[in-house]
Each structure stands twice: as structure tokens, then as C-alpha cells.
């Protein structure tokens, strides 16, 4: 019994430490107004993105060998940056067209490194849809979603350790944490869609075309796509509904 009490006390101390650390990291994002826990500085985010840039490109077959297409992606991406709050951020935005012709995807690393695969690029019907994809990824950078998820993961890893030390509850805490991170991930996607609509309008693009992008993603996922509750991404149909709400909000 004495040993159990000692373990519980140690577990509580560990949990309190990680809880205090997490709360001390909460700050307001100056570009979105969202309060979030961040354990990295913007400079650290930029360095993380730069250090991972080559590795991420290599995983997708390198860069697509067409300078005309790459220049097109650069032009659209830079137009979105220059006409939005992105230009007031410290991040270094670079846009990369990847050679991967099989994986329909786009993603952003912390600090401004943004990627789109040729498989997705080739499916897009017009410049406005490309702007929708890149605007969404710029939203991830400005929203500091990667840095926020790192801080959240650190919290749940700490609580899981505390649960293991205090009473064999680490597995349960970890399971709860994973569910929370999935939910947060879906929220990040919706926030980035909202920011993407805003950036498109500011740059003179038609945000309705972002709905077309969702249709492409829905078709690519097929009938066997992962259920929303198991995925970090909301169902495309739910995203379309939220995008329409954002278009209405920013068009007033």
C-alpha cells in the first residue's frame, strides 16, 4: 500500500509538471487570434521546415522536372502571400511541385515550406483551384498547427508517463490523447480551409473553386476512405459545408 501511495504521488508530480509546462506555453496567435499552446519559436519552426525540406521531397520522388509548372505554382503561391496576412509573418514561404504522380496530396512543414504532388496538380482544373490548395497550406503555416500539435503531443506523452508510474493508466491516457489529437487535427483542417477562402478572396480568386478541390479529394479517396472519426481530416462533405459558410462570411 505504501508503495502504491508513493507511485501515485510521483505520478501526480509528473502530471502537474507537464500540465504547468503546457499552460505556460499558451499564447494568442497574432494572425488568427486563436489561443494555443506553442513550444517553438517562429525561428525554430523555420529551421525545422528547412531541415526537413529535402527529405520530404525525396520521399515523393524529388521535384517535378518542369520549370514552367514550378513557376506557375510559385506565382500563385506568392500572389496569395503578398495579398494576405502571410506577408506580415516571419515565415519563409517556398512552394514545391513534387514528382509523385501517384499520391494526391499537398502539405506544409512548419515555417513556410509548402508542397503539392504532381498527382494532385494534374487533377486541378484551373488556377483558382491551385490557389485553393496553396491557400489552405499557407493557413496551416500561419495557424502554427504543426507547432501546436507538437506541444499537445508533449503534454499527452507526459500524462501517459504519469499514468504509467502512478497506477498502470498510461495506456488509457495515451488512448484518450490520441483521440484528442485526431479531433484537434480535424479542427486544424477546417481552420485552414477558412483561412484559404479568405486568402483567395483577397487575391482575386473564386473561393467556390475550393469546393471543386474537395470533390477531387473525395473521388481520390474512393468508397473505402477512412471514417472521419479515425482520421485527422474531416470528411470532404463536411469540409464543403464549412467552406460555403466561410465564403458567405467573408463575402458580406
Buried (B, 14 or more C-beta within 10 A) or exposed (E): EEEEEEBBEEBEEBBEEBBEBBEEBEEEBEBBEEEBBBBBEBEBBBBBBBEBBEEBBEEBBEBBEEEEBBEBBBEBBBBBBEBBBBEEBEBBBBBBBBBBBEBBBBBBBBBBBBBBBBBBBEBBEEBBBBBBBBBBBBBBBBBBBBBBBBBBBBBBBBBBBBBBBBEEBBEEBBEBBEEEBBEBBBBBBBBBBBBBBBBBBBBEBBBBBBBBBBBBBBEBBEEEBEEBEEBBBBBBEBBBBBBBBBBEEBEE
